[in-house]
Amino acid sequence: MPDASSYTGEPDVLFSEIILQNNRADPYLLYARLRETPVSRQRDGSYVVSSHAAIRSLIFDPRLSSEDLPPSRRPHTGNPLRDWFLNPIKNRIVTAHRPLIFRDPPDHDTLRRFVMRQFMVGRVNALREGIVREVDRLIDACRGRDRICLVNDFSYPLPVTVICELLGVPQADEPRFQVWATQLATAIEPDARHDEGGRHRTVAAFDEISAYMRDLIREKRRRPADDMLSGLAAPASAGGKRMGDFDLIATAVLLLVAGHETTVNLITNGMLQLLRHPHELERLRADPERAPRLIEELLRFDPPVHFRTRKALGAIEIAGETIPKGAPVILVFAAGNRDPARFPEPNRFDPDREDNQHFGFGGGLHYCIGAPLARIEAEIALVALSRRLVSPRLLQNPPPYRLGASLRGPQQLGIAIDGIQ
Ligand code: HEM
């Protein structure tokens, strides 16, 4: 099995090596190799950016576009009406009204402002009590067992319940959108752009989740509630504006998907690191005030989002390279987070770290909108798990990982316990 120590490949294929499934459990040594050339041209014409300084500079650079999503396309059906009329229209609509994470200014900024208005601090903080209750309920449900799977029993159901509550999406529909969300999340993986079948499945999932959201938004307009979807769908006040319907659907889908897998991975990665560093688990149990800094260190050390792709709108000179116009640019946040030029002893998990400007939530215009919510969820979850699981031990180290190289996290995390407190 190739790993970092046996790696002998050329630097211009290093990134394709990194995204192989057998490097998922520990890509960090390969990231160190990447940083030897902070901006590195790959054989497929993409540029991989891995040093903290270069990522930081590019993330604020308006010459990098986020519209780097292949245009939507549906498979041929043999029905001329569909193939030559309906589907091309649908493709144009979906491409023009991508979710805001794939949009550039000025549209991106307008859409983001609508969402930020709904994300007012009050609304996120109001979820706190419900999160504490849900965390306790999920842990209580593990009573009587001597082993649990943290992902299935805890880290997955928690963020899903919270995002449903925030948006006003019925929790009972979760099994349906779990399938759609998993398929849609593949859209940001590098393999996805070359996989025609996968792209068709992604468009099909987007069609289905969009139809679901369209009905839900209609219902919110008929019977508004105190939730984000009702707020986004509400008629504009006099002189004001509201989002167009296609953008509203794409935004609702983005929020539901973005709130799914990422927070699952933060909580799971968090518990994995605490079990690998039992001293830190003890310190957190004794002093829950340590949680905020611990979570920042997790977002640096083992983040849920490892990289994002952009496209160069013009030639960009950086770190001795010239990225040509049109080239895909991969910002490897997780490699920047371990850059020794920025962080002393970057490979040490150190929750006492003070100067911790990581890229766990990205940066610049597209900085994560859900960051305050994700931080609250992870804090409450890790503090409760550290206090209530009696003598937790890892059953498999490293655990099995899901396929995603960008959205990276364990598929399962088996933990043996001596009870629940
Ligand atoms: C631990 C959990 C999370 C992590 C690690 C995370 C990470 C990220 C990152 C790295 C980006 C930047 C993407 C880029 O630069 O292209 C981002 C953007 C975004 N995130 Fe999160 N996220 C998390 C949770 C959430 C949640 C809970 C929500 C929604 C409730 C959310 C909504 C968004 C949205 C809407 C964007 C796009 C912002 C824009 O394009 O302006 N995220 N997130």
Boltz pocket constraint, residues with backbone or C-beta under 6 A from the ligand:
constraints:
  - pocket:
      binder: B
      contacts: [[A, 66], [A, 100], [A, 101], [A, 102], [A, 108], [A, 112], [A, 163], [A, 254], [A, 255], [A, 258], [A, 259], [A, 260], [A, 262], [A, 263], [A, 266], [A, 303], [A, 304], [A, 305], [A, 308], [A, 309], [A, 359], [A, 360], [A, 361], [A, 362], [A, 363], [A, 365], [A, 366], [A, 367], [A, 368], [A, 369], [A, 370], [A, 371], [A, 373], [A, 374]]
      max_distance: 6.0
